[in-house]
């Protein structure tokens, strides 16, 4: 798990302007059944929240990314139901 977690966190720390996109991609990856079993999406999202706070990222931009993520995951659930 550390092999996946550390490079993503390092990349996000080096590029704080795209943390919202990284959160979006991590949450979508974790929502996929097979990928979600081996991908530590929740741990990455929590670590990115700390990085976003330390980097003083725009809260409204991050909120837009999270809302888009919710809509994508919700539509995936409707399609598979």
Wavefront OBJ file of the C-alpha trace (Angstrom):
o trace
v 0.000 0.000 0.000
v 2.838 2.401 0.749
v 4.121 1.837 -2.778
v 1.011 3.509 -4.198
v 0.381 6.032 -1.447
v 3.709 7.846 -1.214
v 4.224 8.727 -4.917
v 0.707 10.167 -5.192
v 1.175 12.271 -2.056
v 4.597 13.473 -3.216
v 3.180 14.439 -6.614
v 0.300 16.335 -4.995
v 2.667 18.166 -2.651
v 4.777 19.223 -5.629
v 1.694 20.342 -7.614
v -0.849 21.795 -5.153
v -2.798 23.536 -7.915
v -4.187 20.214 -9.197
v -5.053 18.586 -5.873
v -8.752 18.687 -6.787
v -8.133 16.656 -9.935
v -6.026 14.146 -8.013
v -8.762 13.765 -5.381
v -11.312 13.267 -8.159
v -9.254 10.566 -9.856
v -8.444 8.762 -6.596
v -12.071 8.703 -5.470
v -13.245 7.474 -8.880
v -10.582 4.760 -8.899
v -11.633 3.593 -5.454
v -15.272 3.433 -6.546
v -14.454 0.750 -9.130
v -14.989 -2.600 -7.433
v -11.788 -4.423 -8.415
v -9.515 -1.379 -8.158
v -11.040 -0.283 -4.852
v -9.917 -3.459 -3.128
v -6.212 -2.756 -3.702
v -6.141 1.047 -4.115
v -6.031 3.046 -0.850
v -8.212 5.885 -2.101
v -9.520 6.957 1.292
v -6.024 7.237 2.742
v -4.858 9.259 -0.242
v -7.863 11.609 -0.095
v -7.302 12.233 3.623
v -3.605 12.935 3.052
v -4.476 15.273 0.174
v -6.902 17.150 2.411
v -4.008 17.927 4.733
v -1.816 19.021 1.830
v -4.619 21.209 0.433
v -5.046 22.887 3.808
v -1.323 23.496 4.185
v -1.110 24.869 0.636
v -4.105 27.170 1.243
v -5.957 25.735 -1.762
v -9.226 27.311 -2.868
v -12.001 25.582 -0.929
v -14.629 26.310 -3.584
v -12.569 24.738 -6.335
v -12.065 21.623 -4.215
v -15.805 21.582 -3.460
v -16.546 21.650 -7.192
v -14.206 18.691 -7.772
v -15.804 16.702 -4.950
v -19.299 17.482 -6.258
v -18.307 16.360 -9.750
v -16.860 13.195 -8.240
v -20.109 12.513 -6.398
v -22.098 12.928 -9.617
v -19.793 10.588 -11.552
v -19.859 7.897 -8.854
v -23.637 8.236 -8.450
v -24.125 7.819 -12.195
v -21.885 4.721 -12.121
v -24.121 3.257 -9.426
v -27.273 3.963 -11.433
v -25.815 2.355 -14.564
v -24.768 -0.810 -12.736
v -28.039 -1.180 -10.794
l 1 2 3 4 5 6 7 8 9 10 11 12 13 14 15 16 17 18 19 20 21 22 23 24 25 26 27 28 29 30 31 32 33 34 35 36 37 38 39 40 41 42 43 44 45 46 47 48 49 50 51 52 53 54 55 56 57 58 59 60 61 62 63 64 65 66 67 68 69 70 71 72 73 74 75 76 77 78 79 80 81
